[in-house]
Amino acid sequence: MATDSDAGPQSSFLRRLGRAFRNLVIFAVVVAAATGGLYAASLLNSRTWSLEVQGGQLIVTRGKMLPIGTEPFQPADPLLAEAYAPLDLNGNTALAVVGQKFEDRDELDRALFSVIELLAKPRVASDLKRDLDIGVALVKRAEALRGLTEQQRATLGTLKAEVAYFLAKQRIDDARKQLDEALQQLKLAADADARHKKDATQMLLAVEPQVKSLSDTLRAAVQGLPPPPPVAPNPTPPPADPKPADVKPAEDAAADAGAPAETQKPAPPETDGH
């Protein structure tokens, strides 16, 4: 039979065990809440983007899967990776979008396009090839941004039209250079004692005037000059008139044909003197 002295220590042990279990439950709840909060904060941070300036370049960053911290945004898609690659600001660092956080990638695209537009407009309007090449690359990057507004898409269309004109001029000039080079190659083949000398000579005679005329026209178009006058075809010489010495009199011509030169008159009839 249990005594009062035995019941005291047992009751104290049960109370201590209950308090320990309660503290363990509270600790587990606190840890779970903290873990859940950290996970939620990490998830929220990983779904935010920002724009930062580092070394004269605009860097697109994305939050890490941690409550704080960012890293460069590097999409797996090569086209998107090119669109979000570091952007050379060419000295333009005072940008309103720097330091902002974007919880939606469409917002990031709109902010990034505003910077690309600022950099691209003066370059697509330039006459320097280096600036135009940079402008073409910027417009290509902007085309990959999917979250643009309607107004931004209209602006992008205008930039693309400017770039299209530049690319057309560039390709026309490249075509002119290729035509000139082909003509030089034909002349080289025609002048050399080679197997295709005759064919090269015939082709050169057939195409040289047209190629020169087209090359001059293309050069004038690219340089903004008036078109050259059309090349007049070589006039066909008229048939030579027969020399006067070669024209024979009618009598000689008739004699050559076997006809008598003169027609003799018939003799008068004889009379008997009456």
Secondary structure, 3 states (H helix, E strand, C coil): CCCHHHHHHHHHHHHHHHHHHHHHHHHHHHHHHHHHHHHHHHHHHHCCEEEEEECCEEEEEEECCCCCCEEECCCCCHHHHHHCCCEECCCCCCCCCCCCEECCHHHHHHHHHHHHHHHHHHHHCCCCHHHHHHHHHHHHHHHCCCCCCHHHHHHHHHHHHHHHHHHHHHHHHHHHHHHHHHHHHHHHHHHCCCCCHHHHHHHHHHHHHHHHHHHHHHHHHHHCCCCCCCCCCCCCCCCCCCCHHHCCCHHHHHHHCCCCCCCCCCCCCCCCCC
